[in-house]
Amino acid sequence: MVSPSPFVFATAQYESGDWDSAPLVPANIIDTIARYTSIAVAPAGITVPLSSPDLSRYPFVFLTGHLPVRLTRAEQAQVGRFIDRGGFLFVDDHNHDVDGAFHKTATEELRRAAGPLVEVPNTSPLYSAFFHFADGPPTTSQELNGWGDNLVHPHLFGVMRAGRIAVLYSNKDYSSEWGYHAENKRFQSVDNTRFAVNIIVYALTR
């Protein structure tokens, strides 16, 4: 897959559910990439329909939501083509609830479109692609507060292609964790968006 230059943060638009449930995340992660890396990054993100052939123009696509996800045949087909051509799809459950409607339906649809989801070991190169996360995926404040299924999820899941993660699936609710204005990072002792750098660097280099 040919990567656009500069990097463009792409958010997937799908026909079911609430694909636009985390509108502050793209700008915040764009700020994070510019802040910590030398990656040339576009100042604004874009929205790309999951059923569009334009999906393959972007090496990284973010998908989130709270509500049930049912992909159309066109959306399923494009997701399969996208990852087979080297694209990276990051799917985050905005509820972080394993009994929730998003989790149940999104994982079903990903299996149909892309293949089985397997546990990503916490020793994966994903966790050292830029910053080092010795314990695997960072825990979110939503998990610690007990909203949702009241569980801390120790692992992320992935669909693999030729030894690399092609679809990364999260129950962690990074959509809520990263859904704030970037200027508010100054109030944090540790920037909680740093893991996004690892995800994007992994997507662009593996």
N, C-alpha and C positions, 0 to 999 in steps of 0.2 A: 504494500500500500504506500502511495506517495503521500508524505506528510505535508500539509500546507505550511507555508512559512509567512508570517509567524504562526505559532501554535494558537489555535482557536478553541476555546472551551465550548463544546457543543452539548446542548441539552435535548434529549429525545422527547418529541411530542408524539403521543399515541392516542388512539381514538377513544379508548375506555379510560375510566379512572380520572385522577387529578394530577396529570403530568407536571403541572406548574405549581406544585405545592410548596416549593422551596425557592422563591424568586430571588433571595439575597445570596444564595450560595455561589452562583457563577462569579459575580463581581468580587466576592471575598476570596475565592480561590485564585482568580486572576491576580489579585493583589499579592497573594502568598507566593505564587510562581515568580512574579516580578521581584518580590522582596528578597527571596532566598536563592534564586538560581540565575544563571546567565541565559536561560531559554528566552528567545524572543517570543513575546506573547501579545496577542491582539488585545486592545484595551477594553473590548466588549465581547461578550459571548454571543452565540447564535442559537436559535432553535431549529432543529431539523426533524421533519416528520420521519417516524420510524419506518414508514412504508416507502420512502423516497430513495431512488438510486443515489441521491446526493449524500446519503449516509456514509458512503465509502470515500468521500472527500476528507473525512475527519478521522484521525488515528485514535481519538478518545471521544467517547460519548457517555454522558451521565443520564441516568434514568432513576426517577424516584416517584413517590406517591403514597397516599394513605388507603386508597379505595381499591376494589377488585380490579385486576388487570386481565383483560382478555384480548389477546393479539389477533388481528385480522390475518387472513392468509397472506396478504401482501406484506404485512409487518413481520410475520414469522419468516417469510422467504428472505426479506432484506436483512434481518438479523443474522440468519445463517450465512448469507453471502458476505456480510460485513466482517464477521469474525473469521471466516475461511480465508479472506483476503488480508488478514493481519490486523484487523481492527480490535479495539479493546472497549468493552462495554462494562461500565461500573453501575451496578444496580444497588440502590440503598433503600431499605424499608424505613419509611418515615415514621412508622409506628413501633419498630423493633419488637414486635409481638409475634411469636411463632404460631399463635392461634389466630392471628389477625387475618383479615381478608386479603390485604396486599401480599403478605408472605405466602399464604396458601396458593393464591392464583398466580403470582409472579413466578414462583418456583416451578409450578406446573407448566407455565407457558415457556419458560426458559428451557426446560427439558425437551419440550416439543421442538422448539426452534433451533436449539444449539447443542443439546446433549446433556448427560448427567452432571449434576453438581456434586463435587467432591470437596471434602474438607481441605482447606489450604493450611499446610503445617506452619506453625509459628516460626520455623526455621527458614521459610521461603525467602528467596532473594527480594521479594516485595518489601520485606521489613528492614532491609539494609540498602535499598536502591538509592537513597540520599541520606536521610536521617536514620539513626539506628534505633529500632524498637525491639529490645531484647525479649520482651514478653508477648510479641505478636501485636494484634490490633489494639490501639489505645481504647480504653474504656471511655464511654461518654457519660456526661452528667445525667442524661435521661435514664440510663440504666441504673446509675447509682441512686437516683431519686425514686426508683421503683415504678415509674410510669410504664404501662404496657404489660409485659409478661413477668416483670419483677425478677428477671434473670440477667446476669452479666454473661454475654456471649463470648466464650474464649477464643473462637475461631471464626474466620471468614470462609466462604465457600467459593468454588470456581468451576467453570467449564474449561477444560484444558484442550489446547491444540498444539501438537508437536512439542510438548514439554513446557509450553508457556501458558500462563493464565490468559484466556481470551475473554471470559466473562467473570467479573469479580462481583460476588453477591454478599451484601452486608445486612445483618440484623441489628447493627449498632445504632442506627438512626443518626448518622453523621449529617443528614439533611437538617435536623434540628440543631445539632452541635455547631454547625458552620453557618447557620442562617442568621447572620447579623452583619451590620455594616463594618467594613474593614477597619475604619478608624478606631473602633472600639478595642482593637487588639492591644492598645497601649495599657488597658486596664488589667491585662492578664499577666500573671507571672510566667506562664509558659503558653506560647501560642498553640491553641488546640487545633489549628488547621495544618500543622506541619505534616501530618500523615498524608494529606492530599498531595503534597510534593512527591512523596514516595510513589503513590499510585500513578501519577502522571509521568514521572520519570520512568517508571517500569513500563508503562504503556508505550512510551516513545522509543525505548531502547531495547526491548526484548523481542 
